[in-house]
Amino acid sequence: MKFPARTVSALAVWVLAAAFASPQTPANIGAVFSMTNATSGNEIVVFDRGSDGLLTLSATTYATTGMGTGAALNSQGSLAHGRDLTHQWLAAVNAGSNDVTLFELTGTSTLQLTSTVPSGGDKPVSVTIRNDVLYVLNAGNPNNITGFSIDAQGLLTQIPNSTRPLSAATTGPAQVGWSPDGEMLLVTEKQTDLIDLFSVDGSTNLSTSMVSLPSNGQTPFGFKFRGPRQLLVSESFNGATDASALSDYAVQGQSLTVLAGSVPTTETTARWIATTSSRKFAYTANMDSNTITGYHTSGGGQLTLLNVDGVTATTGNAPADMATARHSRYLYVLNSMDGTISAFHIERSTGALTSLGPAVAGLPTVGAAGLLAW
């Protein structure tokens, strides 16, 4: 069959255009948030997330109206996400001005500042939200936690008599977080090797009692719940070479029972921790080794290294906060001395991590803190 010359020419142009056309850019379906923690004014930095997991630095930043410290906060949870029936919230600590800021998340990556209030102490470093209640951890002397209610407009109001001291005036606290059922608040204390459990009255959102229990390993730092009563805690062992670990506990009332004690990462300074929504895998960011260690976790509390040498992935300089996104298909890591974020694909059946390419810049090379992803 013969085509007219004009038709053949048109077909050739179409074929060439299709061959050299650039692939369609995946749509932005989520975002990753971090903060500058700058002394000149703390800001939330946004990275748009594509359906392929790749990040693109957004031109839009959001001022918290508070000040940062310009130095590492040495904490997990300096940014927190929460929701109620009609709103999604993002909270940020301003450790340099001793206050906490709340934003409403109004789109995939759009924030609207709703409130900035004093944190109830000095140097807030970690924050947690459950429904319409926010608690902040203050690391200044004296250490404490303080609670706030969130109204429908996103205004924060300090809950009267909600401030509670930790085990001592200075404990090096690392994280505050709710238990999944909202019956407890937990705090890790790095300097005392203690884990604090605050029982919370659901009707008043006030702590009614507190116990301080010994950590299985030295320097407890970040924690994540694996289900309602199973707790994973990272241990940095004061930065001793290749000595950091992960422990698994059963939580019963205000007691902790060790299920798997200080299972070594074989790496140095494991601090931050992330888990998958399937509850099958956990990861530690090893700050001084520039690596991530992955574990397989079981319902019975067993922890098994994904890699015999403890190196599931390598990162940029000084990996810190971590977050998973899109049903735990992707893991993001803040490289705190690079001002970059590394992205990895999580293999669902094995937990293996595959790098998605070079880390994305956009944060200060010193002092950036906090990471949230969705």
Stockholm file with secondary structure:
# STOCKHOLM 1.0

chainA/1-374         MKFPARTVSALAVWVLAAAFASPQTPANIGAVFSMTNATSGNEIVVFDRGSDGLLTLSATTYATTGMGTGAALNSQGSLAHGRDLTHQWLAAVNAGSNDVTLFELTGTSTLQLTSTVPSGGDKPVSVTIRNDVLYVLNAGNPNNITGFSIDAQGLLTQIPNSTRPLSAATTGPAQVGWSPDGEMLLVTEKQTDLIDLFSVDGSTNLSTSMVSLPSNGQTPFGFKFRGPRQLLVSESFNGATDASALSDYAVQGQSLTVLAGSVPTTETTARWIATTSSRKFAYTANMDSNTITGYHTSGGGQLTLLNVDGVTATTGNAPADMATARHSRYLYVLNSMDGTISAFHIERSTGALTSLGPAVAGLPTVGAAGLLAW
#=GR chainA/1-374 SS CCCCHHHHHHHHHHHHHHHHCCCCCCCEEEEEEEECCCTTCCEEEEEEEETTSCEEEEEEEEECSSCCCSSCCCCSCSEEEEECSSCEEEEEEETTTTEEEEEEECSSSCEEEEEEEECSSSSEEEEEEETTEEEEEECSSSCEEEEEEECTTCCEEECTTCCEECSSSCCCEEEEEECTTSSEEEEEETTTTEEEEEEEETTTTEEEEEEEEECSSSSEEEEEESSTTEEEEEECGGGCTTCCEEEEEEEETTEEEEEEEEEECSSSCEEEEEECTTSSEEEEEETTTTEEEEEEECTTCCEEESSTTSCSEECSSSEEEEEEETTTTEEEEEETTTTEEEEEEECTTTCCEEECSSCEECSCSSSCEEEEEC
#=GC SS_cons         CCCCHHHHHHHHHHHHHHHHCCCCCCCEEEEEEEECCCTTCCEEEEEEEETTSCEEEEEEEEECSSCCCSSCCCCSCSEEEEECSSCEEEEEEETTTTEEEEEEECSSSCEEEEEEEECSSSSEEEEEEETTEEEEEECSSSCEEEEEEECTTCCEEECTTCCEECSSSCCCEEEEEECTTSSEEEEEETTTTEEEEEEEETTTTEEEEEEEEECSSSSEEEEEESSTTEEEEEECGGGCTTCCEEEEEEEETTEEEEEEEEEECSSSCEEEEEECTTSSEEEEEETTTTEEEEEEECTTCCEEESSTTSCSEECSSSEEEEEEETTTTEEEEEETTTTEEEEEEECTTTCCEEECSSCEECSCSSSCEEEEEC
//
